[in-house]
């Protein structure tokens, strides 16, 4: 079975080693065997860390992660976990909607300023922002 040192895992996931140790302290990562003095992360740990990163990157708190993972470790209230995941999914949907709106605004600005540059280079009239306000760019 392939194992990974904490420094390798830190590099793979772009996390400081202190964060990995903190996740252990919180019980999010557990049962990490040792080879001598060193932690030996397995694929199972990497899979778990991938889930942790996914949920953290989408705004889940460490406390919520502990609740989420409590079932697999100790059994627990499935209704609470389902509600947590449902709520988190709704929050991610809202984030995605806002991100798409922001992206569209950025694209409008990008096209507007590109058109200003073109107008200056070709000595033609500058564009009017009002013509970009409601445009959709892909």
DAMO-V624200 format. One record per residue. N is the residue number from 1. RES is the residue in one small letter. SS is DSSP state (A for helix, B for strand, O for the rest). OMEGA is omega in degrees with one decimal (none if undefined). Layout:
BEGIN
N/RES/SS/OMEGA, N/RES/SS/OMEGA
END
This chain:
BEGIN
1/x/O/179.7, 2/x/O/176.5, 3/x/O/-176.4, 4/x/B/174.8, 5/x/O/179.7, 6/x/A/178.9, 7/x/A/178.4, 8/x/A/179.2, 9/x/A/177.6, 10/x/A/-179.6, 11/x/A/-178.7, 12/x/A/-174.0, 13/x/A/179.4, 14/x/O/178.7, 15/x/O/174.8, 16/x/O/178.1, 17/x/A/178.4, 18/x/A/178.0, 19/x/A/178.2, 20/x/A/177.3, 21/x/A/178.5, 22/x/A/176.6, 23/x/A/174.4, 24/x/A/-179.9, 25/x/A/179.8, 26/x/A/-178.4, 27/x/O/177.8, 28/x/O/171.4, 29/x/O/-177.2, 30/x/O/-179.6, 31/x/O/177.3, 32/x/O/-178.1, 33/x/B/179.2, 34/x/B/168.8, 35/x/B/-171.8, 36/x/O/179.8, 37/x/O/-169.9, 38/x/B/175.0, 39/x/B/179.6, 40/x/B/-179.0, 41/x/B/178.1, 42/x/O/177.8, 43/x/A/178.1, 44/x/A/178.2, 45/x/A/178.8, 46/x/A/177.5, 47/x/A/179.2, 48/x/A/179.4, 49/x/A/175.6, 50/x/A/176.6, 51/x/A/178.6, 52/x/A/-178.9, 53/x/A/178.3, 54/x/A/-177.3, 55/x/A/178.1, 56/x/A/-178.8, 57/x/A/178.6, 58/x/O/170.0, 59/x/O/179.1, 60/x/O/179.8, 61/x/O/177.6, 62/x/A/177.7, 63/x/A/177.4, 64/x/A/176.5, 65/x/A/177.8, 66/x/A/177.8, 67/x/A/-179.2, 68/x/A/-176.4, 69/x/A/-177.5, 70/x/A/-178.1, 71/x/A/-177.3, 72/x/A/-178.7, 73/x/A/-170.7, 74/x/A/-167.4, 75/x/O/177.7, 76/x/O/-175.3, 77/x/O/-178.6, 78/x/A/177.9, 79/x/A/179.6, 80/x/A/-179.4, 81/x/A/178.4, 82/x/A/178.0, 83/x/A/177.9, 84/x/A/-179.1, 85/x/A/177.9, 86/x/A/178.8, 87/x/A/-179.6, 88/x/A/178.8, 89/x/A/177.4, 90/x/A/179.0, 91/x/A/178.1, 92/x/A/176.2, 93/x/A/178.6, 94/x/A/177.4, 95/x/A/-179.9, 96/x/A/177.8, 97/x/A/179.6, 98/x/A/178.3, 99/x/A/179.1, 100/x/A/176.8, 101/x/A/179.2, 102/x/A/178.5, 103/x/A/-179.9, 104/x/A/177.4, 105/x/A/178.7, 106/x/A/178.5, 107/x/A/177.2, 108/x/A/179.4, 109/x/A/179.4, 110/x/A/-179.5, 111/x/A/178.8, 112/x/A/-178.2, 113/x/A/173.3, 114/x/A/179.3, 115/x/A/173.7, 116/x/A/179.5, 117/x/A/179.0, 118/x/A/179.5, 119/x/A/178.7, 120/x/A/-179.3, 121/x/A/-176.8, 122/x/A/178.8, 123/x/O/176.4, 124/x/O/-178.6, 125/x/O/178.7, 126/x/O/178.6, 127/x/O/178.6, 128/x/O/-177.7, 129/x/A/-179.3, 130/x/A/179.2, 131/x/A/-176.8, 132/x/O/-171.8, 133/x/O/-174.6, 134/x/O/179.0, 135/x/O/174.9, 136/x/O/179.8, 137/x/O/179.6, 138/x/O/none
END
